[in-house]
Amino acid sequence: MTVQTLAITVVTVVYLIIRYLNRTDVPKIKGLPEIPGVPLFGNLLQLGDQHATVTGKWAKKFGPVFQVRMGNKRIVFANSFESVRQLWIKDSSALISRPTFHTFHSVVSSSQGFTIGTSPWDESCKRRRKAAATALNRPAVQSYMPIIDLEANSSIKELYRDSKNGTVDINPTAYFQRFALNTSLTLNYGFRIEGNVDDQLLKEIVDVERGVSNFRSTSNNWQDYIPLLRIFPKMNNEAQEFRARRTDKPCITGNILKDPEAKLNDAEVKSICLTMVSAGLDTVPGNLIMGIAYLASEDGQRIQKKAYEEIMKIYPDGDAWEKCLVEEKVPYVTALVKEILRFWTVIPICLPRESTKDIVWNGATIPAGTTFFMNAWAADYDEDHFKDATKFIPERYLDLGEAPGTPHYGYGAGSRMCAGSHLANRELFTAFVRLITAFHMHPSKQTIDRPVLNAIDCNAIATALTTEPKPFKVGFTARDPKKLEQWIAESDERTKDL
């Protein structure tokens, strides 16, 4: 064999290997804009660790819906409020399934099973979603309000104690991680963590669930898109470590077990419980913590003042603390919660969908089996839908004409939208009514302790699935210490048997 022939052979073999490794699960979609990439990696290098902002910029150039290549996976991104509404809501029957990824589905969840939100669509997933929806409807959620009473009271009681009436600035993160976790644990297992915010079990559960959540991120696991990387053990070791660490009151599990129509096996009940604990820690704390951060900011003082005045208008006798458990009658606080959910879309790129049928977008046929990513952050900051989208304006939700239908994509949208959104809304509404009536929240004394308020930059882990706020501190000064102590005592008495 001549040197020339050998060279040609080597080049041919290398070409064929690269071409084989460069294939995609779905062929290029004709008629749909495509972002130029490079062999093997596709657009992974360009996306880096800022998928939401990078694809948001591409949308301004290529249009709201386009295709990218992430290794050997072809992904369709939707980036505007209207494109998400079309694909996720109007075409919801076709976008009902989930794709599977190597890291989360094959490594992390190999022993504990999939949550509802990460399961491909099948009869089991259908049963689990139906059971969860029944256990999370409005009447059911109202029966869980004593648990929210207990956990909101516990967090505020400790904030009051530890802040020494505003003289000590406090990082609120652990208080409201425990609020969300204990609510989920009690709702699902009839068990709560009794210790304070320094409790080691609390820290372990939060750490593990945050770690597991990050393995579901679109930007954290290149081995999901480039199979060749899976041969390196280091790529799977961390996921395996987190897998190893996962470890008759009114409650969701009880309601499911008593539901004669549920007909779930043990693995399906376990999946629902795992879902509730994971989902609670994914969303509620981030929104609560960043909502507190904004209310305590300089601009937040006017919003806090307005919210307090509106609460007092509805409850001039000071009974908002108890009444917020049974009714939601302060429109401004409801609007505040919606704006927090929009402004800090704590899952910037929502969990992916996989189409079960062909979908037509602007004349282009997107085949069944294609993976779709919702850029919820870009959609919630869409200036064509939200006036002054980059500004925090709760009043926008007092104008019913501005956001008909789905008000934001903080809970996703369509057929696989978060089943626990009503429970989460009640948790957030109750917590903010109590926080605002209990405290005047003000900026920390040290400038260095003040929060980052930008919805993307505030995240401590850029590649995380959900927002994990960077540490900050806030001042909590009781508006009326005697009244606050009375409310706390009344909640203690109401919840003593829980």
Buried (B, 14 or more C-beta within 10 A) or exposed (E): EEEEEEEEEEEEEEEEEEEEBBEBBBEEBEEBBBBEBEEBBBBBEBBEEBBBBBBBEBBEEBBBBBBBBBBBBBBBBBBBBEBBBBBBBEBBEBBBBBBBBBBBBBBBBEEBBBBBBBBBBEEBBEBBBBBBBBBBBEEBBBEBBBBBBBBBBBBBBBBBEBBEEBEEBBBBBBBBBBBBBBBBBBBBBBEBBEEBBEBEEBBEBBEBBBBBBBBBBBBBBBBBBBEEBBEEEEBBEBBEEBBEEBEEBBBBBBBBBEBEEBEBEEEBBBBBBBBBBBBBBBBBBBBBBBBBBBBBBEEBBEBBEBBBEBBBEBBEEBEBBBBBBEEBBBEBBBBBBBBBBBBBBBBBBBBBBBBBEEBEBEEBEBEEBBBBBBBBBBBBBBEEBBEEBEEBBBEBBEEEEEBEEBBBBBBBBBBBBBBBBBBBBBBBBBBBBBBBBBBBBBBBEEEEBBBBBEBBEBBEBBBBBBBBBBEBBBBBBBEEEEBBEEBBEBBBEBBEEB
